[in-house]
Amino acid sequence: MEYQINHIDSVAYLCPVIGGIATFKARTLQAIYGNIQFYDEWLLCASQGLQFRKAKLDAAPLKEEVKMLLFPNPTMHELNIVFENAENHLFVIDFYDVLGNKVFSLPQGSKKNQLDLLNTPLQKGYYIVSATDSYSGKIYKSALVYEK
């Protein structure tokens, strides 16, 4: 059992570009067995030899970025969002495609931690989910694989 957990952890720490969907599935398994981690995909990919240009998501400059956890990831319709801190703030949640184009937004004041993505314009693919805390202005970002 310990060998399998170590293997899951090693896959979860792969750059998502290298590990693909297996990376996100391993992270979901980690959350199931109680090892919830927050990953910095840019740092993981850079440490594994991949460098990316960051897409400009909005005309306004980005404020301090903080982590959030999305699961299950990949998802087919239901998405849970867990924030690094337990504060009960309101969020604006935006979904960006891999080119940095805004595809979908939830309205100002979204307080949900569980979303149903079936009735959204999202298509099967990779997305960056950005949640802006309306109170502090903090921006939480994470990658998402959507298998509609």
Buried (B, 14 or more C-beta within 10 A) or exposed (E): EEEEEEEBBEBBBBBBBEBBEBBBBBBBBBBEEEEEEEBEBBEBBEEEEBEEEEEEBEEEEEEEEBBBBBBBBBBEBEBBBBBEEEEEBEBBBBBBBEEEEEBBBBEEEBEEEEBEBEEBEBEEEBBBBBBBBBEEEBBBBBBBBBEE
